[in-house]
Amino acid sequence: MRNMISSRRRLLILYVVLMPASWSSTSNSVLGKVHVKVMNMLGHGRSMEIHCQSKDDDLGHLIVPDGLDIEWEFYVNFWGTTLFYCDVQWNGSVWHHFDAYSYQRDDGRCDTKCSWMISKDGRLFGFNQYHGTWDVMHFHDA
């Protein structure tokens, strides 16, 4: 009986150790890896200043020249509450705020690659990975 309990305990420990490894290898679910890209397509040589962060990571203030982008990757947390948000401005405009990744919104829109574009007229577009379209999104002015 004692050996049976010891075997079960070993199996439980093995399960606890190996399960997180299998979770992290899933790509379109909780704990999947996400790649985010924000492109400056303002045109006319206009640079934009952007500051992106999550609760745990701050990417700092960056200047992104016209036609270039910033990119980063992260893993979605187990609870599905991962949120990366950005504030952006150009030519002395007000700061514009948007969520670069929200698990609750993006789980069915851009599971593995979330691309954003600031257009020539200052509008925000988000790429829908499943439909292959650029959708008009909205800033929330900071």
N, C-alpha and C positions, 0 to 999 in steps of 0.2 A: 504494500500500500504506500509505503514511504517513497519508493522508487517511482510510483505512478504520479504522486504529487510533485516530486522533483522534476519529472519529465514534463509535466504540464507547465510548471513554472519556467522551465527552459524554453518551451514553445512560446509562452506568453512574452518572455523577454526578447526572443528572436523576432516575434511579430512586431513588438513595439520598436525595435531597432530598424527593421527592414521596411516597414510601412511608409515612414516619411520619405525614404529614398524613392519608393515607387510613386508617391504623390508628386514629388518634384519633377519627375520625368514627364508628367502629363503636360500637354502644351495648351489646350483650350479649356482649362478648368482652373479651379482654385489652386494656387501654388504654381500656375503656369508662368512662363517667362513672357514679358511684354516688352516690345520695342516701340519707343515713342520718337516721333520726328516732328519738329516745328519749323516750317519753311518761311522765309521772308521773301515774298513775291510782291513787295510794295512798288518796285520799279523806280525809275528816275534816280537811282543811286541812294535811295533812302534806307538808312540803317534803322534797326529797331533794337531797343533795349528790352531784355526779357529776364524775368526772375521766376524760376520754377522750383517747387519744393513739395515735399510730402510731410507727414507728421514726423518722420524719422530722417529724411534726407533733404538737404538744401543744396541745390545746384549753383547757387550764387547768381549775381547779376552779370549778364553777358551782353555784349554788343554783337548783333548778327548783321553783317553787311547784306545789302540787297542781293538776292539770288542765292544766298547760302542758307544753311539750316543748322539746328542743334539736334542732337540725338542722345538718347540714353535708354538703358534697359533696367528692368527690375523684375522681381518675382511677386506675384499677387499673394497676399497673406492668406492664411488658412480660413479666416472668417469671411473673406470676400468683401472687406471694407477698405481695400487699398484706394487711395486718392492722391493723385498728383495734380497740382494746380499751378497756374502761371499768371503772372501779371506782365503786360507788355505795353510799351508806348513807343511812339516815333514822332519826330519833328515837334517835340514839345506838347504832344497831345496829352489828354488825361490818361491815366493808367486804365487799361482794359483787363478784366479778369476772365479767365476761363479754366475749366477743369480739363487738363490734358489727358487724364485717365481717371475714370470712376468705374469701379467694377460693376456697380449697380446699373449704370447706363451702358457701358461698353462691352459687357459680356456677350451681347448678341450683335455688336457692331464692329468691333475691332479687337477680337480676343488676343491676337498675337502681335499685331502691328497697327499702331494708332498714328496716323499722319494728319498733320494740321497745316493749313496754309493761310497766311495773312495776305489778302489780295491787293491789287493796285488801288482799289477804292476803300481799303481798310476793313473789308469784311472778313469774317472768320469762316473757313471751310474745313470740314472734317471728312476724311476719306472713309467710306463705308466698305470695309473689307469683304463683306458678303455680297453686296450688290455691285461693287466695282464703280461706285459713283462718289463724286464730291458733293456733300450735303452742306447747305448753308446752316451754320451754327450761330449761336449768339453769345456775344460778350456780356459779362455782368460787370458794368463799370465799377471800379474799386473806389 
